Amino acid sequence: MQHPAVIAIDGPAGSGKSTLGALLARQLGYVYFDTGVMYRALTVVALQQQLDLHDAAALATLAQRTQIEVLHPTIADGRQYTVLANGQDITPELRQPVVDQHVSFVAIQPAVRSELVRQQRAIGTRGQVVMVGRDIGTVVMPDAPLKIYLSASLPERARRRHAQHTQQHPDALERVASELARRDQLDAHVLQPASDAILINTDHLSPEEEVERVLALWRQEYTAAACPTTGSPAQPHPPE
Ligand code: DC
């Protein structure tokens, strides 16, 4: 394949990106990389340091000075990965409501984005990775051979978020929905599907059905890349 084996999955909060991404990566034996955790990690550190989250210069400096590492889980507590910020395990903090509330302010800063995109691209370029985010297909890995853009209605996304995080979000469903709507607005600057992305609405699909759909597309991609004229076998091996 000409480009590194990357599946880019973008879409709004609660559209099912993480579930799909993690399942796909497991099936393919690829790395699962949820790029949103980098913005979250920086937000955790900014909150710990009590920075003004609208101070562009302070956030730019923080992005350059903070070493964020996304590792395989170091503790068997159900986590999908361990995230270190300057060596400190901040994984439990990443999904706290206070981080949900503030992460979009950090992610909107151009200097933060350019630094994190640079780091994300370095990981994507190694290949064999399922990358999940908002701008993977448009900015981080625009040459990814397969780009998926997931969507789902606001009530469905709220229902899923509410069911997922009943402990962190003991709020009513309506509160979760309005928080998602607020984040959609704040994330609008990156919420554009790439022109060559395949749009999948997940309202009525189970995660397993989504995985099947994307695996079928990935197999097609391998076949087309491996045998444009001769029909020779795909290299490396296509997914089973
Ligand atoms: O997917 P998430 O909720 O963990 O994302 C957290 C925040 O980071 C959200 O405000 C969108 C932003 N984000 C982004 O701007 N670009 C990405 N590639 C991933 C996330």
Boltz pocket constraint, residues with backbone or C-beta under 6 A from the ligand:
constraints:
  - pocket:
      binder: B
      contacts: [[A, 13], [A, 35], [A, 36], [A, 37], [A, 39], [A, 40], [A, 103], [A, 104], [A, 107], [A, 132], [A, 133], [A, 134], [A, 135], [A, 136], [A, 183], [A, 187], [A, 190]]
      max_distance: 6.0
